[in-house]
Amino acid sequence: MNEKILVLYASKTGYSKKYARWIADELDCRIARADMFDTDYLMYYETVIFGGGVYALHINGLKAITKNKGWLRGKHVHIFACGATPPRQEDMDKIFRANFTHEEQKRVRFYYFRGGFCYEKLPATDKALMSLLKMRLKYKKSLSEDEAGMLNAFEKPADFTDKRNIAPLIQAVEKEIKNTLHSPMAIK
Ligand SMILES: Cc1cc2nc3c(=O)[nH]c(=O)nc-3n(C[C@H](O)[C@H](O)[C@H](O)COP(=O)(O)O)c2cc1C
């Protein structure tokens, strides 16, 4: 097991968790729920990967990590956001800007993995919010492709997760490991 890599996740309906599991299996490293993890222990890791669902642009659970002032200190940080909509550069940029300060934007590597939508598994507060949206969509005259997809997903959960999406993240982490092994500091 690679003791220097940690995967953390926050997932309301299981999509981010699925990606986090795939990543941890691929990198053979530890995985934990972000809200169950004491961030004081972040300092023991060289690479931290965090993933969470997108809720009105915000990455769920990210605050649990960023509240620790030293969360970026001396480590590689990879963050993935998992939303229901297809990966569109404009939307991904919006999510990136909404969740990270300018300083953080320079330091984190950011990815967007498409998740899905499962109304049944949502916590009660989100269910209430989504019921309002459903009503609004039902009576709207014309729907965008995203809105139509959303309306359908109320009846039948949608799952767009795909293990292949994690490839760029895995490659980036593997490259970092290789560079660390070959750095003069590592030889000493
Ligand atoms: C209240 C609410 C707001 C949402 N906002 C967005 C959004 O802004 N963009 C998006 O792509 N998906 C949005 N979604 C869909 C979730 O991001 C999607 O279901 C995601 O896969 C959930 O991941 P999780 O199960 O790991 O929490 C929203 C869902 C809910 C319930």
The ligand as a Gaussian input file, in Angstrom:
#p B3LYP/6-31G(d) Opt

LIG

0 1
 C      -29.633000      20.661000      -4.814000
 C      -28.756000      20.102000      -5.908000
 C      -27.963000      20.969000      -6.654000
 C      -27.157000      20.448000      -7.700000
 N      -26.374000      21.310000      -8.408000
 C      -25.619000      20.832000      -9.450000
 C      -24.821000      21.721000     -10.232000
 O      -24.734000      22.924000      -9.988000
 N      -24.121000      21.173000     -11.276000
 C      -24.140000      19.828000     -11.569000
 O      -23.484000      19.394000     -12.524000
 N      -24.873000      18.972000     -10.819000
 C      -25.606000      19.436000      -9.776000
 N      -26.350000      18.568000      -9.001000
 C      -26.245000      17.125000      -9.236000
 C      -25.128000      16.483000      -8.368000
 O      -23.923000      17.171000      -8.506000
 C      -24.903000      15.037000      -8.848000
 O      -26.043000      14.282000      -8.531000
 C      -23.630000      14.391000      -8.276000
 O      -23.301000      13.282000      -9.051000
 C      -23.814000      13.990000      -6.830000
 O      -22.630000      13.432000      -6.327000
 P      -22.600000      12.704000      -4.907000
 O      -23.626000      11.620000      -4.938000
 O      -21.227000      12.151000      -4.785000
 O      -22.891000      13.741000      -3.865000
 C      -27.147000      19.051000      -7.979000
 C      -27.952000      18.199000      -7.207000
 C      -28.743000      18.699000      -6.184000
 C      -29.574000      17.761000      -5.377000

